[in-house]
Amino acid sequence: MTKEQELLKKYYGYENFRPGQEKIISNILSGKDVLGIMPTGAGKSVCYQIPSLILPGITIVISPLISLMKDQVDYLNKIGIPSAYVNSSLSKNLLSRVLENISKNSYKIIYISPERLELSEFIHFLQKLNISMITVDEAHCISQWGHDFRKSYLKISSAIKKLPSRPIVSAFTATATEIVKNDIIKLLDLHNPYILTTGFDRENLRFYTCTPNNKLQFILEYIRAKLGLSGIIYCSTRKNVNSIFQKLSFMGFSVSKYHGGMNEKERATNQNEFILNKTNIMVATNAFGMGINKPNIRYVIHYNMPKDLENYYQEAGRAGRDGKNSECILLFSEEDIKLNKYLIKSSTSLSNCKLELDKLNSMIKYCNMDTCLRKFILEYFGEKPSFNRCNNCSNCLNYTFPYEFASKKNKKTGIFDGLDEKSNLFEIFQFLIKKIFNL
């Protein structure tokens, strides 16, 4: 048994590595830069955490979300790998204590926000440390062609150049087109990197697209059929998140919500309740989910169509991380297209607008096509699938949901038929009273 396998067994409890993990680890340990493009649930974190235990110095992990850092650090400390994070959530006193412990080599892995590299005093601090590796998590954030561009990521390569000796640089992401992949290599200044793409196919996920006349009715019937199972409902706007959350709460479902307009404490509380299975359903914008380690999510519903396939596949991929069968359902309408076009034109520079609209057109095509959904996704990310039909998507199965009450193919009626989906709680209450008593 190799040292890497011993550590895998000791800290993670696994006998064998997942596909691609061992190759990435061996290349890191040989001193090579690496780029790992691996789907959600493929075990990217193990690829840099195990080498960090073998390399002589510390590993700095650059991560885009405070919640993601906290989850990772809590987990690592729980399994016996001394770790810490440095970000804006730390008080002045706690920050001083963490930095002092870092100076004393108390940790093997340090998570930091990319914005921290913009502070000259922090760069001076790093220059005094023995850094063996810098890992860039969610590396697609460095590319303006990616779906989560973070300007602060552009500072990473210049910060690395200011270190007294260049550490190994490893980068990881779940989704990257060829343009984004090349951007990551160039902008991070990866030196002749070992590149591994393990494939984007998630065979345990079943993909559906449908156009219900009443999305709320669809969701109610669906989650009733999946009662007790964990799921995420993604919405494009905070307003939709609040509305769906209120309506599901009113109906007695175990539900939390998450979006950027909530304060940090409330977001953290709701996230923890969902992860710990205290609530079954999370209604959220795309601010939720990056790096969330919850393996038993059985379904992901998109209440609105995302503006590109990169976003959609990453969010849908949060289902079934344990390898068990799970469902990814995209509800769409003409209003979704109008909303996305508005968001692109109002928030995207003129030079990027055409690219974003091209991405949106691919998303629209996905929603309206009648051939294999999985094949379309894989080809979008540059793969050449060996099949024309996956027999695991709504098009290949010619599937119509039995609980799709208001769909074009099914004219059954539901409790919310006749109710405007934008109604507030008082209007819902009035509607139900009238319906119950036939007023």
N, C-alpha and C positions, 0 to 999 in steps of 0.2 A: 504494500500500500504506500502510495506517495505521500509526501508531506501535505500536499493540497487535499488529497482524499481524507487524510486523518483530520484535518481542520474542518472539512465539510461534514464529516460524521460527528465530530466533537461539538461544534457550535450550531449546526443546522439540522443534524439528525438524519441526513440523507446518506445513502450508501453510494450513489452514483450521481455524476453531474448531468445536467440537462444538456441537450444538443448545443454545441458552440461554446459552452462555459469553459471547458478545460482548455480549448485552443486559445481563447482570449487570455486566460490566466497564465498559460505557459509563455505566450508572447510578451506579456507584461513582465514576467519574471526574468525573461532574457534581455530586458532593457528596451523593448520596442514600444513606440507609441501605438495605440490601437483605437479603432472606431468600431463599436458594436452597434449594429442596427438590429434590434431584437424586439419582437412584439410584446405587448403588455402581458405579464405573467411568465415571461421566459427566464426570469431570474438574473436581470442585469446587475443588481446590487451585489450579488455573490461574486461577480466577475472582478470587482475592484476591492471588495471587503476581504476576501481570502488573501490576495497578494499583499494587502496592507499589513497583514499579520506576519508575513514572511520577510518583507522588505525591511531594511534596518531602521529607517526614519519614520516620520509620520506621513499620513496621506491626507491631503486637503481635498474635500469634495465641494464643488461649487453647485449649489442647488437653488432653484428659483423661488421656492415657496417655504415660508416659515413653518407651516403645518407639516410639510413633507420632511423637513429637517428634524422636527420634534419627534415625529413618528419613528424615523430611522434611528435616531439617537436613543430614544427610549427602548426600542427593540434591541439594539446592539448592547446597551448596558445590561439589559435583562438577561441576555445569553452569555454575558461575561466578556464582551469586547469593550474596553474602556473608550468612550467617545464623548464628544461635546459639540455644541454648535455656537456660532457667533453671529448674531443678527440683531435687528432693532428691537426685538421683544425683550432683550435682557436689560435689567436695570443697571445703573452705573456701577453699583457695588458688585453685582453678580458678574458683570462683564469683567471687572478688574480681577475677580477671583478666578474666572475661567482662563483669562489670559496668563495669569500667574501659574496656574496648573499646566497650561500648554508649555510654558517656558521650562517647567520641571519635567517635561516628557511624561506627563500623567496619562496621556491619551494616545491611542494609535490612529484614530480617525477623527478629523475635525471638519464639520460641515459649516460652510460660510455662504452668505448671500453674495451674488456677483457685485452688488453695489459696494460691498466692503472693500473691493479692490480699487475703488476710486479714491480711497482715503490714503494719503501719503504716509501717515503715521502707522497705518496697518501694514502697508508694504514694508516699511522699516522693521516692523515687528517680525514679519515673515522672513526677512533676510537673515535673521538671527537663528532661524530654526533649521533643523536637518529634515528637509522635505524630500521624501523618496518619490512621491507621485502626486500629481494633481489630476483629479478626476472631474470631468465636466458632465454633470447629469442633465438630462433633458437638453441635449446639445443642439437640437433643432432651433432652440430659442435664439441662436446666434445669427440665423439667416432671416433676412427680410422677406424671403420667399416662403418661409415656414409659417406655421399657424399660431405661434406664440412668441413672436419676435420680442426680445428684450434688449434694448440698446446697451445696457450695462454689460452684456455678454461680450460686446466688442472690445472691452478693456482687458479681457483675460490674457490674450497673447502678449500684450505689452507689459502686463504685470509679471508674467512668467520670465520675460527677458530681463527684468530688474533683479531677479534672484541671483545669488553668487554662482550657483551651478544649476543647470537645467535639469529638472526632474523628469521622470517619465510622464507623458500626458496621455490619459485615456478619456475617451468620450463615448457617451451612450445615448441612444434615443430609440423610441418605439417605432416611429414612422419618419421616413425621409425619402422624398423623390430624388432623382439623380441630381437636380439643381441644388437641393438642400444639402445632400451628401457632399458635393464638391465645395459648397460654401463652408461647411463645417471644417473640412480638411484645410482649406485656404485660410480662413479667418482665425482658426486656432493655431495655425502654423504647425500642423502635425508633421513630424519628420518621417517620411517613408513609412506610413502607418500600416499595420496589419489591419485589414478591413474584413469584417465578418457580417454578413447578412444571413440570419438563420431562416429567413422566409417569413412572409407576412400571414400565411394561412393559419387560422385558428379553427381547426376542424370541429371542435366541440360547440362552436357558436352557430346558431341558426339565424339567418338574416331574413327580415320581412320588411316590405314596404306596403303601406296601405293609405287610402284616402277617406277616412270616415267623415261623414257629414257633421258629426258631433264628436270632437276629440275627447271631451270630458267624459261623455257616456262610454266611449271605448275604454278609457283608462279605468273607470269605475268597474266595468264588467271584467276587465282583464285582471286587475289586482284582487278582485273577489275570487277569481279562479285560482290565483296564486297566493291566497291568504297565508300569512306566516312566513313567506319566503322574502329574502332581501332583494331589493331592486332600486334602481335609480331612474328618476324621470327628469330629463334635461329640457330646459326651456331657454329660448333665446334672450329673454329679457327678465329683469328683476320683477317687473310688474306681473308677468305670467307666473313666475315662481311663487310670489306672494298669493296670487289668486288661487292657483292649484293647491297650494299648501292649506289655505283657509278652507277650501271646499272639502278636501280629503279629511282634514281634522274634524270638520263639522259632521262628516259622515261616520266618524269614529275609527278611522284608520290610524295605525301607529306610524306617524310620519314626522320627519324633520325637514328643515329647509336650509339652504346655504347659497349666499350670493355676496358680491363685493360691497353691497350697501349696508351690510350688517357689521356690528362692531366685532373686533377680534375675539373677544371672550365668548360672545354668542356663537360665532362660527365654530370655534374650538369645541364648545360644549356640544353643539349639534353633531359635529363630525364624530366626536368620541361616542356619543350615544348610538350613532349608526354603526360605527365600527365594532362596538361591543354588543351589538344586537339588542340594544334597549329599544330602538325603533327599527322598523322593517323597511321603511321607504324613505328615500332622500329625494326631495325635489330641489333642483339646483340649476344654476347657470354653469357655464363651462369653467367657472372659477373653482369648482369642486372636482376632486378626483385624481389630480396628477400625483402619481406615486402612492396612492392610497392602498395600503396592504390589507385588503378585505377579500379573502378568496371565495366566499360563498354567495356572491352576487349572482342571482339566477336570471335576472332580466335587466336590460337597459332600454328604456323607452325614450325616444326623442319626440317631445311634444311639438317642436318646431324643427324644420329642416335646417341643419347647419349650413354654413356658407361654403364649406369645402370638404372633400373626402378625408383630408388629413385629420381635421378636427373630428369628423364623424367616426372614423375608424379607431382613433385613440380613445374616444369616449365610449364607444360601443365595446371596445376591448377590455373594459373594466369588468365585464361580465365573465364568469366562469374561469377565474384565475386558478381554481383548484383542478381544472381539467374536466369538470363535469359538464353535462349538456346545459346550455343556457340560451336565452333568446335575446335578439337585438331587433327592436322594432322601431321603424321610422315612420311617423305620421307626418303627412305633408299636405299642403294646400297652396293655392295661388297666392294667398296672403303671405305665406312664408317667402315666396320668391320676391314679392314686392318689398318685404321687410329687409331681406338680405341685400337687395340692390340698393336700398336706401342707406343701410349701414356701411356698405362698401364705399359708396360715392361720398358720404359725409365724413368718413374717418380715414380714407386712404388717399395718399398722395397721387397726383395725376399720373406720375410715372409708373406706379404700381397698380393703378385702377384697372387697366386692361387685363393684367395677369389675374387679379382677384375675380374679375367678372368671368374670365375663362374657367377658373376653378369652380365658380358657382354654376356655370353651364354644365360642367362634368357632374356636379351634384344633382342638378335637375335631370340630366340624362339618366343617372342611376335611379332616381325616383320613378321615372316614367317608362323604363325599359321593361321588356317582357322576356328577356333572356337571362342567363345565370347571373345573379347579383355578386356571388363570390368571385367568379371569373373576372367580372368587370373591375372589382376592387384590386385584385392581384395584378391585373394588367396595368392599372393606373400607377401602381408602385413599381412597375418595371419587371414584374415576373412573367413567366410564360407557363401558365398552368397546363397540365397534361390532359385536362378534361374540358368538355364544352358544357357539361351539366354536373353540378356538385351534388344534386339531389338532397340538398340541405338548405334551401332557401325558398321563399314563397313562390318565386317564379318557376323553379324546377319542380316544385311539388304541386304547383297550381293550387295553392292553398288560400282559403278565405277563412278568417277567424270566425269560429262559431259564436263568439261574443261580440262581433263587430256589428252592433245593433243598427247603426245608422249608415252603414257602408253602401256604396253604389250597388253591390251585388246582393245585399241582404236588407230587406225592408221591414224587419221586425221593429217593434217599438221598445223604447226604454224609459226609465223613470224620468230622465232629463230631456226627453224629446219635447221640443217647443220652448225650451229655456235657452236664452242667449248665454253663450259660454263666458261672456264678459260680465255677467251679473255679479253683484256683491252678495255678501252673506244674508243680508236682510231680504233681498229680492229672492234668493234661493229659498229662504224660510217661507216666505209668502207663497211662492210657487208650489212648494211641497204640501203646505197646508191645504191649498186649493185642490191639489191633485188627490190627496188622501181622502178628503171629505166631499170630493166631486162638486166643489162650489163653482 
